[in-house]
């Protein structure tokens, strides 16, 4: 079935046709698709025929006992499947949150797992009527056009928009598990690190996070030619810290993310005099459409109170010129 471009229809494709197409494409069977959709097989067939007429090409090769996607059908399926999933997820969230207060936020995975989630129970205990939805992703989301209320970002001040609230800054420091420090080689000075496995991000040298690398730290605090006993690389900060907690090596950690582990004694800072300042800070950005909602205000107030505790724990004294608002 082919049509010239001048005769192709331009009206939007109906959602019913796309549902039928996705079901047939997934099952490669009209009968199974009709049973799933609670429609007759002829109704599903009409939906597919109408869709092919609207698109202008055949989407399936029809055989005696089976069907298979055409190249055009494969292209459409790759677009339809994630779109329908997003729609279904959005409807599910709307149904679940109907009549309830909620706050949705985006942040990167390591910050969510290492700083936010361990503290979140306190907010939920004090605010049982507010639901929290966390979108943990390293991809920055535009709050002006998304359905998210706020963002927690990791960036230098120069990359932040007006109105961003600085939660705390950052220092980088070596940390180790106490039992490895006790049972392993001595670690009294930077050059002693040559006897240990050093843990770091595998892509730090190829990204904007090069100040997190051991090589930069070693150039400043130890022999520039120092070589570790071995290296261990991970993608995320929480993976690196988890490996350190289990005694697999020494990590150059972001102090705000491991302050609780230092306070509890789960990790030890063996060389506190070698802390290095990072150009990065942690920021709170509130979407303009949600800034006055009471539940968003309550959550932001809680975040800032928790940030104040972290600043106190790490001794963070920010530059007033970089701060829009602090407790």
Secondary structure, DSSP 8 states (H G I E B T S, - for coil): -B--GGG---S---HHHHHHHHHHHHHT-HHHHHHHHT--HHHHHHHHHHHHHHHTB--EEE-SS-EEE-HHHHHHHHHHHHHHHHHHHHHHHHHHHTTSEEEEEEE-HHHIIIIIHHHHHHHHHH-TTEEEEEEE-SS---TTTSS--EEEEEE-GGGS-TT-EEEE--EEEEEB-HHHHHHSS--SSGGGGGGSEEEEETTGGGSTTGGGSHHHHHHHHS-TT---SEEEEESSHHHHHHHHHTTS-EEEEEHHHHHHHHHHTSSB-TTGGG-EE-S-EEEEEE-TTTTT-HHHHHHHHHHHHHHHHHHHHHT----GGG-S---
